[in-house]
Amino acid sequence: QVQLVESGGGLVQAGGSLRLSCAASGSIRSINTMGWYRQAPGKQRELVAAVTSTDSTNYASSVKGRFTISRDKAKNAVYLQMNSLKPEDTAVYFCYLHHTWYGDDYWGQGTQVTVSS
């Protein structure tokens, strides 16, 4: 089992910044992908950004150039630096971990990000 704990959400004005953190613990396999999804009210959960264990990154087109994902392998942690935030970024952000060869996924409890206009 893997546990994920997120932190760093909150309320910010449009144009502001937030940094989300996620710490993983438990039976973590070395070949994995960590990242962030988000879900706004009435919408489907969508991928925001992901980073593999070889440091390959992937971003949703809506956040490219504004958000940066990074990871600390020694700490089993992943971060999301969010700049130039927009009201449409308002959502619950979920950290996840995917074990590449085994196919199992784990999710955090979610952290609320609210961007006021």
Buried (B, 14 or more C-beta within 10 A) or exposed (E): EBBBBBEBBEEBEEEBEBBBBBBBEEEBEEEBBBBBBBBBEEEEBEBBBBBBBEEEEBBBEEBEEBBBBBBEEEEBBBBBBBBEBBEEBBBBBBBBBBBEEEEEEBBBEBBEBBBEE
